[in-house]
Amino acid sequence: MNVTRDYVRAALELQGLSVPEEEVINIHLRLSLWMKALDEIEAAIGDQMDDVDPVPPVYPHEKF
């Protein structure tokens, strides 16, 4: 997934976050690297990931 700075700005705006432009640059860089790594994982083992059920949500244990 290609992440643009405009995408980062829009995502921050949707969440109601006001972030200085120098931080938008940092967030863009980190998110881009993260998405690149996820794309590489998908390319390497994507078929295997489709064969595994997702981990169900874990809720706090009830007190006995």
Sine and cosine of phi, psi and omega as CSV:
sin_phi,cos_phi,sin_psi,cos_psi,sin_omega,cos_omega
0.00,0.00,0.77,-0.64,0.04,-1.00
-1.00,-0.01,0.88,-0.48,-0.02,-1.00
-0.97,-0.23,0.82,-0.57,0.03,-1.00
-0.98,-0.20,0.27,-0.96,0.06,-1.00
-0.91,0.42,-0.56,0.83,0.05,-1.00
-0.89,0.46,-0.62,0.78,0.06,-1.00
-0.88,0.47,-0.71,0.71,0.01,-1.00
-0.88,0.47,-0.71,0.70,0.02,-1.00
-0.86,0.51,-0.70,0.72,-0.01,-1.00
-0.90,0.43,-0.67,0.74,0.01,-1.00
-0.90,0.44,-0.66,0.75,0.03,-1.00
-0.91,0.42,-0.64,0.77,0.01,-1.00
-0.91,0.42,-0.65,0.76,0.03,-1.00
-0.87,0.49,-0.50,0.87,0.00,-1.00
-1.00,0.01,-0.01,1.00,0.02,-1.00
0.96,0.27,0.44,0.90,-0.03,-1.00
-0.98,-0.19,0.75,-0.66,0.09,-1.00
-0.98,-0.20,0.91,-0.41,-0.09,-1.00
-0.82,-0.57,0.74,-0.68,0.05,-1.00
-0.87,0.49,0.49,-0.87,-0.07,-1.00
-0.84,0.54,-0.61,0.79,0.01,-1.00
-0.90,0.43,-0.49,0.87,0.07,-1.00
-0.98,0.21,-0.53,0.85,0.07,-1.00
-0.87,0.50,-0.65,0.76,0.03,-1.00
-0.87,0.49,-0.70,0.71,0.01,-1.00
-0.90,0.43,-0.70,0.71,0.01,-1.00
-0.89,0.46,-0.68,0.73,0.02,-1.00
-0.86,0.51,-0.72,0.70,0.01,-1.00
-0.88,0.48,-0.75,0.66,-0.02,-1.00
-0.90,0.43,-0.69,0.72,0.00,-1.00
-0.92,0.40,-0.63,0.78,0.04,-1.00
-0.88,0.47,-0.69,0.72,0.02,-1.00
-0.90,0.43,-0.65,0.76,0.02,-1.00
-0.89,0.46,-0.72,0.69,-0.01,-1.00
-0.92,0.39,-0.58,0.82,0.06,-1.00
-0.89,0.45,-0.70,0.72,0.02,-1.00
-0.89,0.45,-0.66,0.75,0.03,-1.00
-0.90,0.43,-0.61,0.79,0.06,-1.00
-0.89,0.45,-0.64,0.77,0.01,-1.00
-0.92,0.40,-0.65,0.76,0.05,-1.00
-0.90,0.43,-0.69,0.72,0.02,-1.00
-0.87,0.50,-0.66,0.75,0.00,-1.00
-0.92,0.39,-0.60,0.80,-0.06,-1.00
-0.98,0.20,-0.68,0.74,-0.11,-0.99
-0.73,-0.69,0.40,0.92,-0.05,-1.00
-0.82,0.57,-0.68,0.73,0.01,-1.00
-0.89,0.46,-0.63,0.78,0.01,-1.00
-0.92,0.39,-0.58,0.81,0.00,-1.00
-0.91,0.41,-0.51,0.86,0.01,-1.00
-0.95,0.32,-0.33,0.94,-0.04,-1.00
-1.00,0.02,-0.07,1.00,-0.09,-1.00
-0.92,-0.39,0.71,-0.70,0.07,-1.00
-0.95,0.32,0.58,-0.81,0.04,-1.00
-0.91,0.40,0.41,-0.91,0.04,-1.00
-0.95,0.33,0.80,-0.61,0.01,-1.00
-0.94,0.35,0.40,-0.92,0.04,-1.00
-0.89,0.46,0.56,-0.83,0.00,-1.00
-0.95,-0.31,0.84,-0.55,0.00,-1.00
-0.96,-0.27,0.42,-0.91,0.04,-1.00
-0.84,0.54,0.60,-0.80,0.01,-1.00
-0.95,0.31,0.57,-0.82,0.04,-1.00
-0.94,0.33,0.55,-0.83,0.06,-1.00
-0.98,0.18,0.70,-0.72,0.01,-1.00
-0.97,-0.26,0.00,0.00,0.00,0.00
